[in-house]
Amino acid sequence: MFSKILIANRGEIALRVLRACREMGIRSVAVHSTADADAMHVRLADEAVCIGPPSARDSYLNVAAILSAATITGAEAIHPGYGFLSENADFAETVEAHGLAFIGPTAEHIRTMGDKISAKTTMEALGVPLVPGSDGELLSIEEAYEVADRVGYPVLIKAAAGGGGRGMKVAQTPEELPEAWSVARTESLAAFGNDAVYLEKYLDKPRHIELQIMGDTHGNVVHFGERDCSLQRRHQKLLEEAGSPALTAEERDAIGATATAALSKMGYRNAGTLEFLYQDGQFCFIEMNTRLQVEHPVTEMVCDVDLVREQIRIAAGEPLGYSQKDITFSGHAIECRINAEDPDTFIPSPGTITVYHPPGGLGVRIDSAVYAGYRVPPYYDSMIAKLIVHAPTRAAAIARMSRALDELVVEGVSTVVPLHRRILADPEFQKGDYTIHWLENFTARGK
């Protein structure tokens, strides 16, 4: 096992990894920008190294500075968290070339699954169902017309690289296809430096279902069930549940068996998440995240497993030590992302948190690195906390989350807490009757 791990991230995820290290008896190294000098993960780590100015490009994305920090502190492994360099295949490759362990998948798998076209091609070859669409990159508008005519309108033009909704445009009719094609390519080039796009059938009422998997270096792959991440605005998740109110245990077992069989054939290592669109009882693979997910706590709550600890164990060469039949699911978990944003406009709200009081009680967990007096910087993602609850049933989890949100006090910056309260009180949400389009329609109605 490692004696020292460098955490190449910031905020709550850096603190999350630090906690796992502390419980495993592993020393931690925090890296930070000058803007994060007073951050909680910096205060609590065994060692801390400043790696640059506030700009992420000059600090958290500065590979040379991160590797130098690992070298001077004697770290044996690097945990990338999520975001920043977590899905950068070149970074993973460079880390291991310098004799350090990368706590994540192989560079080969990050590279393969990071390109959505190659990811789809790979998954299809391994027997995972896809959304109907093009076989690969669209090379011309004429080819786009041919594929759209075959799968039927509406269709979605999507960037082959990146994510977050950038480079995605819907064409409801043949007349709208040229503009969707042009705008998607332009956005993709601007955001990712790559204008490659492909086409999929646009599903009108799907749910976004993702499956948490873990593979070791001994050929074992298991899944830890599904998460329903359908509540999104601008393709960014806001609230997640485990399990999904739309799935049966039989459906979970079936897609889980398909996914683990595919990743076993790949020889996949460490944590990963397969993302699907689910509609009318059918799963369609859309992409894979080769890292830990923001919403991993809901899986931990229903499975009673520390996923970060498992990542570290696997990176150290240890076997999983259990099989699929040993994994059980208990109760229901919900996560609300607490962003420092206006709850109506979603405009970021950086500033100083003057008062902070986290909720508590049975089945309540909050993953956060903020405190009273903490200044939310304008340079990074606006999420300041994740509030997670667990209860025996979904109805009980909703009641517990509502209570926890009422206890949460954050003053000095605006947050999306009022929106979460409205969502939880809505009858459609309470029935579990929602799709990936539900939240945008909900906020448009002004509820």
Wavefront OBJ file of the C-alpha trace (Angstrom):
o trace
v 0.000 0.000 0.000
v 1.094 3.584 -0.632
v 2.535 5.630 2.208
v 1.892 9.038 0.599
v -0.581 10.259 -2.064
v -0.699 13.624 -3.814
v -4.216 14.923 -4.466
v -4.269 16.822 -7.766
v -7.493 18.710 -7.160
v -9.234 21.207 -4.898
v -12.426 21.813 -2.922
v -14.703 19.103 -1.603
v -13.298 16.311 -3.774
v -9.761 16.998 -2.547
v -11.072 16.840 1.006
v -12.989 13.645 0.196
v -9.822 11.910 -1.036
v -7.854 13.268 1.920
v -10.337 11.710 4.345
v -10.013 8.312 2.687
v -6.223 8.578 2.908
v -6.377 9.532 6.581
v -8.573 6.525 7.418
v -6.195 4.230 5.534
v -3.137 5.571 7.348
v -1.769 7.205 4.180
v -0.122 10.637 4.311
v -1.589 13.245 1.967
v -0.108 16.049 -0.101
v -2.389 18.929 -1.117
v -1.555 21.114 -4.086
v -3.184 24.512 -4.410
v -3.276 27.760 -6.311
v -2.612 31.059 -4.550
v -6.397 31.584 -4.493
v -6.801 28.401 -2.414
v -4.063 29.041 0.155
v -6.643 29.016 2.958
v -8.698 26.118 1.582
v -9.777 23.358 3.950
v -7.944 20.589 2.093
v -4.753 22.644 2.345
v -5.234 23.131 6.080
v -5.906 19.458 6.792
v -3.357 17.782 4.514
v -0.092 16.451 5.939
v 1.808 18.567 3.418
v 0.826 21.327 0.986
v 2.528 22.759 -2.085
v 1.523 25.910 -3.978
v 1.591 25.165 -7.701
v 0.661 28.500 -9.266
v -1.618 31.524 -9.558
v -5.456 31.388 -9.501
v -5.955 30.473 -13.155
v -6.565 26.722 -13.457
v -4.364 26.641 -16.542
v -1.427 27.873 -14.473
v -2.109 25.703 -11.412
v -4.487 22.726 -11.366
v -3.829 22.014 -15.042
v -0.082 22.618 -14.756
v 1.292 19.104 -15.190
v 4.925 20.068 -14.624
v 4.107 21.808 -11.351
v 2.031 18.869 -10.087
v 4.746 16.333 -10.931
v 7.359 18.550 -9.300
v 5.217 18.706 -6.147
v 4.965 14.913 -6.140
v 8.721 14.571 -6.556
v 9.771 16.997 -3.821
v 7.303 15.536 -1.310
v 8.088 11.910 -2.087
v 4.524 11.007 -3.082
v 4.092 7.548 -4.584
v 0.738 8.050 -6.297
v -1.530 10.803 -7.617
v -5.295 10.906 -7.227
v -6.817 13.301 -9.809
v -10.326 13.559 -8.295
v -12.788 14.671 -10.979
v -12.532 17.491 -13.488
v -9.210 19.170 -14.253
v -6.759 16.396 -15.298
v -8.811 13.386 -14.218
v -9.662 12.284 -17.778
v -6.487 13.493 -19.444
v -4.814 10.435 -20.937
v -1.520 12.260 -21.501
v -1.415 13.197 -17.813
v -2.078 9.616 -16.707
v 0.641 8.415 -19.058
v 3.110 11.024 -17.826
v 2.411 10.219 -14.175
v 3.229 6.552 -14.686
v 6.246 7.383 -16.875
v 7.643 9.218 -13.860
v 7.360 6.112 -11.709
v 4.192 7.187 -9.887
v 0.886 5.340 -9.698
v -2.108 7.025 -11.323
v -5.197 6.326 -9.233
v -7.553 5.771 -12.125
v -7.889 3.841 -15.388
v -5.095 3.236 -17.864
v -4.196 6.003 -20.282
v -5.326 3.728 -23.119
v -8.823 3.381 -21.707
v -9.087 7.084 -20.862
v -8.122 7.913 -24.435
v -10.487 5.357 -25.994
v -13.502 6.323 -23.905
v -12.735 10.042 -23.937
v -13.617 10.248 -27.612
v -17.339 9.624 -27.856
v -17.130 8.092 -31.311
v -14.453 5.566 -30.351
v -16.303 4.924 -27.068
v -19.499 4.056 -28.923
v -17.651 1.882 -31.420
v -15.897 0.036 -28.590
v -19.057 -0.498 -26.543
v -21.054 -1.677 -29.547
v -18.385 -4.251 -30.344
v -18.626 -5.461 -26.739
v -22.399 -5.918 -26.909
v -23.582 -2.730 -25.200
v -26.709 -1.203 -26.848
v -26.403 2.243 -28.442
v -28.673 5.107 -29.454
v -29.371 4.707 -33.209
v -27.157 7.048 -35.216
v -24.042 7.407 -37.348
v -21.336 4.745 -37.233
v -18.671 7.362 -36.587
v -17.719 10.932 -37.409
v -19.879 12.710 -39.960
v -17.644 13.965 -42.743
v -20.229 16.017 -44.642
v -23.709 17.508 -44.390
v -24.787 15.063 -47.103
v -23.804 12.153 -44.858
v -25.710 13.791 -42.006
v -28.847 13.903 -44.176
v -28.472 10.213 -45.054
v -28.158 9.120 -41.426
v -30.987 11.393 -40.276
v -33.297 9.982 -42.936
v -32.424 6.464 -41.776
v -32.980 6.979 -38.007
v -35.777 9.542 -38.339
v -36.174 13.079 -37.020
v -35.595 14.725 -34.606
v -31.853 14.130 -34.456
v -29.001 15.366 -32.299
v -25.634 16.527 -33.625
v -22.971 15.965 -30.947
v -19.312 16.818 -30.490
v -17.026 13.785 -30.503
v -14.852 15.358 -27.795
v -15.743 17.006 -24.509
v -19.107 17.234 -22.824
v -21.229 19.505 -20.653
v -23.705 20.158 -23.450
v -21.242 22.066 -25.625
v -21.307 21.113 -29.284
v -24.798 19.584 -29.054
v -27.611 20.792 -31.304
v -31.045 19.363 -32.100
v -32.579 19.363 -35.584
v -36.322 18.753 -35.522
v -36.638 18.743 -39.327
v -34.416 18.415 -42.423
v -34.567 22.194 -42.782
v -32.925 22.654 -39.362
v -30.116 20.175 -39.992
v -27.597 22.495 -41.754
v -27.661 25.026 -38.928
v -27.387 22.332 -36.245
v -24.474 20.782 -38.125
v -22.659 24.102 -38.497
v -23.229 25.389 -34.940
v -22.277 22.083 -33.304
v -18.997 21.933 -35.215
v -18.185 25.576 -34.444
v -18.911 25.145 -30.730
v -16.941 21.914 -30.591
v -13.904 23.487 -32.226
v -14.019 26.479 -29.885
v -14.488 24.387 -26.731
v -12.350 21.327 -27.449
v -10.102 22.206 -30.387
v -11.811 19.475 -32.402
v -14.761 19.965 -34.781
v -15.568 16.260 -35.233
v -19.278 15.543 -34.710
v -21.609 12.580 -34.999
v -25.380 12.103 -35.119
v -27.845 10.314 -32.868
v -31.583 9.852 -32.834
v -33.009 12.475 -30.456
v -35.016 10.752 -27.738
v -37.905 12.915 -26.566
v -38.475 11.572 -23.036
v -35.418 9.692 -21.816
v -33.991 9.379 -18.342
v -30.261 9.711 -17.737
v -29.176 6.507 -16.002
v -25.586 5.778 -15.117
v -23.949 2.638 -13.777
v -21.037 2.718 -11.320
v -18.410 0.073 -12.015
v -15.054 -0.871 -10.521
v -12.391 -3.145 -11.978
v -9.130 -4.386 -10.489
v -5.868 -5.485 -12.087
v -6.714 -9.167 -11.577
v -9.549 -9.371 -14.115
v -12.440 -8.709 -11.713
v -15.169 -6.163 -12.559
v -18.295 -5.405 -10.519
v -21.015 -2.790 -10.565
v -22.516 -0.886 -7.660
v -25.903 -0.208 -9.179
v -27.407 2.735 -10.980
v -27.861 6.418 -10.351
v -30.645 8.504 -11.880
v -29.127 11.801 -13.020
v -32.030 13.065 -15.115
v -32.502 16.342 -13.230
v -30.261 18.593 -15.314
v -30.213 22.175 -16.478
v -28.080 23.099 -19.472
v -26.850 19.495 -19.473
v -25.402 19.971 -15.967
v -26.651 17.664 -13.213
v -28.308 19.228 -10.173
v -29.877 16.350 -8.209
v -29.124 12.619 -8.325
v -30.732 9.502 -6.862
v -29.718 5.908 -6.167
v -31.464 3.817 -7.252
v -33.598 5.149 -10.042
v -37.348 5.355 -9.393
v -37.827 4.187 -12.998
v -35.936 0.876 -12.833
v -36.733 -2.521 -11.417
v -34.146 -4.733 -9.742
v -34.345 -7.036 -12.764
v -33.524 -4.191 -15.156
v -30.604 -3.138 -12.951
v -29.250 -6.695 -12.920
v -29.588 -7.026 -16.683
v -27.785 -3.794 -17.633
v -25.242 -4.437 -14.893
v -24.403 -7.850 -16.305
v -24.036 -6.380 -19.803
v -21.773 -3.575 -18.595
v -19.495 -5.669 -16.412
v -19.100 -8.287 -19.127
v -18.045 -5.567 -21.595
v -15.548 -3.957 -19.242
v -14.130 -7.336 -18.247
v -13.322 -7.964 -21.901
v -11.640 -4.547 -22.037
v -9.549 -5.321 -18.965
v -10.813 -2.087 -17.427
v -9.075 -0.879 -14.270
v -10.329 1.286 -11.405
v -13.519 3.394 -11.242
v -15.712 4.201 -14.200
v -19.275 5.146 -15.011
v -21.266 4.033 -18.033
v -23.949 6.566 -18.956
v -27.166 5.588 -20.708
v -30.345 7.136 -21.987
v -33.270 5.005 -20.832
v -36.640 5.196 -22.555
v -39.506 2.724 -22.973
v -37.584 0.005 -21.161
v -34.515 0.309 -23.408
v -30.970 1.316 -22.412
v -28.824 3.179 -24.942
v -25.148 3.860 -24.149
v -24.058 7.465 -24.698
v -20.645 7.833 -23.037
v -18.303 6.689 -20.289
v -16.623 8.728 -17.580
v -13.252 7.192 -16.737
v -13.041 8.705 -13.251
v -14.853 9.184 -9.984
v -18.172 11.012 -10.420
v -19.405 14.043 -8.470
v -22.471 12.013 -7.461
v -20.575 8.953 -6.174
v -21.819 9.499 -2.564
v -25.346 8.261 -3.341
v -23.867 4.963 -4.480
v -21.744 4.780 -1.345
v -24.822 5.334 0.798
v -26.925 2.536 -0.710
v -24.027 0.064 -1.016
v -22.130 0.939 2.172
v -18.820 1.059 0.295
v -16.039 3.679 0.187
v -15.381 4.066 -3.532
v -12.290 6.237 -3.040
v -10.775 3.627 -0.741
v -11.457 1.031 -3.435
v -9.749 3.215 -6.043
v -6.644 3.474 -3.885
v -6.572 -0.251 -3.118
v -6.851 -1.137 -6.800
v -4.136 1.342 -7.816
v -1.884 -0.351 -5.244
v -2.481 -3.680 -6.997
v -4.883 -5.198 -4.498
v -7.794 -7.365 -5.736
v -11.388 -6.346 -5.144
v -11.818 -9.179 -2.684
v -15.517 -9.670 -3.395
v -17.823 -10.665 -6.251
v -21.035 -9.213 -7.637
v -23.220 -11.362 -5.395
v -21.562 -9.812 -2.326
v -22.809 -6.316 -3.263
v -26.185 -5.445 -1.781
v -28.397 -2.378 -2.065
v -30.149 -0.842 0.914
v -32.718 1.951 0.955
v -32.620 5.108 -1.159
v -30.183 8.024 -1.401
v -30.523 11.527 -2.844
v -27.814 14.116 -3.516
v -28.429 17.846 -3.984
v -25.588 19.853 -5.461
v -25.322 23.148 -3.588
v -23.965 25.664 -6.068
v -23.094 29.267 -5.292
v -25.471 30.502 -7.963
v -28.646 32.521 -8.255
v -31.466 29.921 -7.962
v -33.415 31.481 -10.849
v -30.764 32.661 -13.324
v -27.940 30.258 -12.346
v -25.475 33.147 -12.521
v -22.446 32.324 -10.310
v -22.284 34.113 -6.959
v -18.685 34.257 -5.747
v -17.959 36.027 -2.479
v -17.350 35.487 1.217
v -19.493 33.037 3.160
v -20.357 34.959 6.308
v -22.431 32.264 8.037
v -22.286 28.508 7.459
v -24.219 25.852 9.370
v -24.383 22.339 7.885
v -27.323 20.050 8.667
v -26.974 16.830 10.633
v -28.932 13.928 12.038
v -29.534 10.337 11.058
v -28.766 9.540 7.433
v -27.431 13.005 6.550
v -24.018 13.579 4.953
v -22.522 16.788 3.611
v -19.393 16.826 1.465
v -18.027 20.350 1.510
v -14.797 22.259 2.046
v -16.324 25.617 2.953
v -16.559 27.369 6.314
v -17.665 30.720 7.727
v -15.201 33.275 6.398
v -14.326 31.182 3.326
v -14.200 33.174 0.111
v -15.771 31.406 -2.873
v -13.352 32.257 -5.702
v -14.601 33.256 -9.149
v -12.050 31.101 -10.964
v -13.503 27.602 -10.558
v -16.723 25.589 -10.569
v -19.494 27.118 -8.445
v -20.368 23.965 -6.483
v -19.602 24.557 -2.797
v -21.198 21.482 -1.224
v -23.037 18.238 -1.837
v -25.862 17.383 0.541
v -26.629 13.661 0.629
v -29.289 11.766 2.547
v -30.102 8.087 2.952
v -33.346 6.532 4.193
v -35.183 3.190 3.978
v -37.527 4.402 1.204
v -37.568 7.103 -1.467
v -40.413 8.947 0.258
v -38.470 8.956 3.508
v -35.348 10.174 1.692
v -37.302 13.082 0.165
v -38.632 14.037 3.604
v -35.153 13.803 5.105
v -33.612 15.911 2.336
v -36.317 18.554 2.754
v -35.568 18.713 6.466
v -31.813 18.877 5.855
v -32.176 21.701 3.339
v -34.199 23.649 5.894
v -31.333 23.246 8.391
v -28.601 24.262 5.955
v -27.532 27.881 6.432
v -25.251 29.606 3.904
v -25.098 33.388 4.016
v -22.980 35.835 2.059
v -23.508 34.207 -1.341
v -26.598 33.086 -3.236
v -27.212 29.337 -3.550
v -29.598 27.014 -5.390
v -31.131 25.744 -2.133
v -34.513 27.442 -2.809
v -34.727 25.618 -6.152
v -33.999 22.277 -4.499
v -36.807 22.916 -2.007
v -39.248 23.587 -4.841
v -38.179 20.454 -6.709
v -38.621 18.215 -3.679
v -42.102 19.645 -3.026
v -43.310 19.059 -6.585
v -45.833 16.187 -6.988
v -44.280 14.977 -10.255
v -40.852 14.687 -8.664
v -42.315 12.967 -5.637
v -43.862 10.368 -7.939
v -40.539 9.927 -9.733
v -42.184 11.070 -12.960
v -39.454 13.059 -14.709
v -37.054 12.943 -17.681
v -33.908 14.857 -18.662
v -36.129 17.685 -19.959
v -38.202 18.000 -16.779
v -36.067 20.500 -14.856
v -35.803 22.999 -17.683
v -39.573 22.902 -18.154
v -40.035 23.180 -14.383
v -37.885 26.296 -14.089
v -39.454 27.807 -17.233
v -42.879 27.509 -15.566
v -41.515 29.566 -12.700
v -42.393 27.028 -10.026
l 1 2 3 4 5 6 7 8 9 10 11 12 13 14 15 16 17 18 19 20 21 22 23 24 25 26 27 28 29 30 31 32 33 34 35 36 37 38 39 40 41 42 43 44 45 46 47 48 49 50 51 52 53 54 55 56 57 58 59 60 61 62 63 64 65 66 67 68 69 70 71 72 73 74 75 76 77 78 79 80 81 82 83 84 85 86 87 88 89 90 91 92 93 94 95 96 97 98 99 100 101 102 103 104 105 106 107 108 109 110 111 112 113 114 115 116 117 118 119 120 121 122 123 124 125 126 127 128 129 130 131 132 133 134 135 136 137 138 139 140 141 142 143 144 145 146 147 148 149 150 151 152 153 154 155 156 157 158 159 160 161 162 163 164 165 166 167 168 169 170 171 172 173 174 175 176 177 178 179 180 181 182 183 184 185 186 187 188 189 190 191 192 193 194 195 196 197 198 199 200 201 202 203 204 205 206 207 208 209 210 211 212 213 214 215 216 217 218 219 220 221 222 223 224 225 226 227 228 229 230 231 232 233 234 235 236 237 238 239 240 241 242 243 244 245 246 247 248 249 250 251 252 253 254 255 256 257 258 259 260 261 262 263 264 265 266 267 268 269 270 271 272 273 274 275 276 277 278 279 280 281 282 283 284 285 286 287 288 289 290 291 292 293 294 295 296 297 298 299 300 301 302 303 304 305 306 307 308 309 310 311 312 313 314 315 316 317 318 319 320 321 322 323 324 325 326 327 328 329 330 331 332 333 334 335 336 337 338 339 340 341 342 343 344 345 346 347 348 349 350 351 352 353 354 355 356 357 358 359 360 361 362 363 364 365 366 367 368 369 370 371 372 373 374 375 376 377 378 379 380 381 382 383 384 385 386 387 388 389 390 391 392 393 394 395 396 397 398 399 400 401 402 403 404 405 406 407 408 409 410 411 412 413 414 415 416 417 418 419 420 421 422 423 424 425 426 427 428 429 430 431 432 433 434 435 436 437 438 439 440 441 442 443 444 445 446 447
